Amino acid sequence: YVSLIAGSFTNVSAIRIRVRYNDAGGTSLAFVDQSIITATGTPQRFSAPAGAAPAGTAYVVMQVVANWTLAAINLTLRIQGPMINSGDLPALFQATSP
């Protein structure tokens, strides 16, 4: 879940979820950019289906990537419950406290 809690998207052209595949030494083997995030003040769920990992993958890393123009930006995103699932259907985020 992602929400914009301060600032705005002024001068930001895109915010995406990136799934990066790293080898055992931490070197990036490949990445897939998905889902342009259009966050509001209300938490929204975003997903990034990425497919099969390339050979040699030891770690899968999820990142939030911003593209902006050469100008100042001012935004704060709240990222809640990030998760990486294996399979076709995403699991639901399970709250662990009331």
PESUL-V963806 format. One line per field, one symbol per residue. phi: phi as a letter, one per 40 degrees, with the letter a starting at -180 (. if undefined). psi: psi as a letter, one per 30 degrees, with the letter a starting at -180 (. if undefined). burial: # if it has 16 or more other ideal C-beta (glycine too) atoms within 10 Angstrom, else .. Layout:
BEGIN
phi=???
psi=???
burial=???
END
This chain:
BEGIN
phi=.bacbagacdgbcabbcbbbbbcccgcccaabcbfccbcbccdbcbbacbgcccdgcbbbbbbbbbbbccacbaabbcbbgcabbbhcbccccbcbac
psi=kkkjflalgkgkekklkkjkjlaffgkkellkkljkkikafkkkkklikfakklkfkfkkkklkkkkllilkljlkkkjkhklkljlekklkkjkfl.
burial=.#.#....#..#..########..........#...#.#......#.#.#..#.....................#.......................
END
